[in-house]
Amino acid sequence: MTSKELILTYLQEHGGSRSVDIHAHLAEQGLKRESSMSALSKLVRAGEVIRARFRQDYICWLKNTNVVISPSEMRNRLSNANRRLNAMNSINVVFDECRANSQVYRMDQLLRSAREVRA
């Protein structure tokens, strides 16, 4: 499969996805990062993929020609795509690690649950 075909199938399977995740998927398939970046840029220029900047990354979707995306829908898609981050692909891995192992954070969680029960 070509890099364009791999990108299109990845986006069909995963929906909105970060460009970093797309490049990592193509690297797992044995392609170079430069070829995946070039193919993704060509797909964006051709209008097959929508790419929007969100903080320090880009989120990509397949373009559906039947649906016009409004700016508010774009913001919703960006925030939903960012919420799908987990500990494995999080940008702040160090902070996630500190939160998971911090005694102060655990105490804060305990106090929050006690306040919710009392309220």
Secondary structure, DSSP 8 states (H G I E B T S, - for coil): --HHHHHHHHHHHHSSEEHHHHHHHHHHTT--HHHHHHHHHHHHHHTSEEEEEETTEEEEEE--TT----HHHHHHHHHHHHHT--TTT-S-HHHHHHHHH-HHHHHHHHHHHHHHHH-
